[in-house]
Amino acid sequence: MFHPGFSELAIIMVIVFVIFGAGKLPQLGEGLGKGIRNFRSGIKESRKEIEEPAPSDKEEAKPEKGG
């Protein structure tokens, strides 16, 4: 797999800087951060749903008391 070194990362950053300019870089970083945060929270929610035990059929069939 490709593992970029310092020089490759520097070239990529210069290209991004030239394409988007200095004014757009903070907005791009903020959008990227929000996207990563949403992705991680979605993964945590899906893991929680998977690990949560499903109620058995017997528990679902029980009538509620007091009603």
C-alpha positions, 0 to 999 in steps of 0.5 A: 500500500502507498505510504506517503512520506514528508515530501509527498505530503508537502507537495499535496498540501501545496497543490491544495493551497493553490487550488482552494486558496488561504481563505477556503482552507479553514472552511475545508478543515471544519467541514472535514472535521464535522464529517469525521465526527458524524462518521464516528458517532454513526459507527458508535451508534451502530456498534451499540445497536449490534451489541445490545441484546434483542428482547426475546419473544417471551418478553414481547408477548407479556401483557403490561400490568396496571393498564 
